[in-house]
Amino acid sequence: MSKGRFGVHGGQYIPETLMNAVDDLEKEYEHYKNDRQFNKELTELYNEYAGRPSLLYYAGKMTEDLGGAKIYLKREDLNHTGSHKINNALGQALLARKMGKTRLIAETGAGQHGVATATVAALMGMECEIFMGKTDTERQALNVYRMELLGAKVHPVTSGTMTLKDAVNETFREWVSRIDDTHYVIGSVMGPHPFPTMVRDFQAVISREIKAQILEKEGRLPDAVLACVGGGSNAIGAFYHFIGDKNVRLIGCEAAGLGVDRPENAATMANGRLGIFHGMKSYFCQNEFGQIAPVYSISAGLDYPGIGPEHADLKDTGRAEYVPVTDEEAVNAFEYLSRTEGIIPAIESSHAIAHALKLAPTMGKDQIMVVNISGRGDKDVAAIARYRGVDIHD
Amino acid sequence: MTKIKSAFENKKAFIAYLSAGDPDLETTEKLIYEMEKNGADLIEIGIPFSDPVAEGPVIQEADLRALKSGTTTEKIFDMVERIRPNVKIPLVFLTYCNSIFGYGTEKFTQKCEQIGIDGLIVPDVPYEEREELAPFCEKHNIDLIALVAPTSEERVYKIAKASQGFLYIVSSLGVTGVRDKIETDIEGIVKAAKSVSDIPCAIGFGISTPEQAEEMCKYADGVIIGSAIVKIIGQYGKDSIAPVGEYIRSIAKVCHNF
């Protein structure tokens, strides 16, 4: 079995042209992840630039309203650039700089990873090009301009379904054509080894903090941790340090779009089957001939036909559960959290909140739930208005 | 000697690519006959994939056209089975790993053997992952053709040793597509490969003109042309038989007279 496996999942299914590049990356990462100076610099960036640690907020009104488990929100939305994506972007850019790379490229769905990468490139004085499905550049126009403000060049991708999967294709194509000075900052726990492991390690700061914070506030571990999953980076970040704590339920909430029984969904765990794509073996939405299915979700960040290989393994072993959440449920949760707690969550994170709304009332008042708010919802306001039939000029 | 190696006997081999089902499978069938008639020594039949990450726009669009016209792996198998008795030259499939894995690797390779496919080229299965396919290919007598790239460096040795049929040398960085210039040290890669194996070496990516084909014949045992052919098919559609035939003749002439 090749490198970077999570059970049967993972591996390095990529064109030969990139093999030496990912091998180099693996060697350098293996070196720097234990390097004291590297970790000191990264921690400084996390704390002094990104605003970590992020708060673990007790959602009192929500808890009272739902009448069940005590609900805590992990506020990744309060990070600089507004989401958990900055954790990974800082880590990879710092590594890329140590490797002598001067140019960063990245795919983006909702634009949060693109913004994070563009931000870090500006900070570190690196060139930056972002690939974004044309459909997504339209539904997230504000983020496109934001990336440009940060000095990045944004390429609208017009191939295929013009969404996240196609942006990944195009970024791989770009990387194959220019490797020497360029690092591909993959935005999620996906792609060929070492990306799923490396991105997970950079995001694991989320669960490391949750654990310390909840022990301080409650003196015990939570009963459940919830997070939304597309590729799965905020979820693996929120789960990672709890994987060994068998009494903590880990629940990933995936995008069911118009419904798991409708063609318009992106629920990989519910509808996908084992496949090999984008460098990894994992679960993918596909047809009987292995053609990757066009997927749909109101959330551009969850609109992806696959899932990271470690999640696929967590599902196989039963250590984590994955539940589908529809557009309608997510939008309701978006509005609910805005009104109940005065926190406007990203539409991606709203998928996790939607499941919390169902689960919390079934749990006891002595139980504790943590929901990862992976990003803030400012970017989604226009889309939610459209969904509700409200005409605003964004 | 495998059937594929025989394509390289006593001449420089011309390997021609087309995406099956572009614009439809009837045309593909006619094109394969026409390619053989005009001197192609081996044909790579592309099984179209929804997300061909190693392809440039020309082949991406061809794959899309083929899928839109209702082409499936099953229908491609039927087409090959129908024409195989009439085509003497080796035929190989080029496709992405999930087309094979999604269909079922055992079922896929068994079917390949049954219909007379001689080899497989799978751009997203590098040396480290070849076990995904190799045991199945071995069982069903299919050559697993490996690729080396300008960035392969010391990897060339182990890849050349493991490759079957021929060694596919990727001429340039980037995706498939026509290029003005090829700047890679092809000679060095061929030399490295030949030092560990007697496998024929063919060069692909970016070659389109007879002049480029002739230049590549200096270094290697064969040339592979894809995008330039697919471009003609894209332009003429069902009427592409004659212009493709003419183009094939112009390249085959250079290779066979070298």
Interface residues (C-beta under 8 A of the other chain):
Chain A: M1 S2 K3 G11 Q12 Y13 I14 P15 E16 T17 L18 M19 N20 A21 S159 G160 K165 D166 N169 F172 R173 V176 S177 R178 I179 L274 G275 I276 F277 H278 G279 F284 Q286 N287 E288 F289 G290 Q291 I292
Chain B: F49 S50 D51 V53 A54 G56 P57 Q60 L64 L67 T72 T73 E74 C97 N98 S99 I100 F101 G102 Y103 P123 D124 V125 P126 Y127 E128 E129 E131 E132 A146 L147 V148 A149 P150 T151 S152 E153 R155 I159 V170 L173 G174 V175
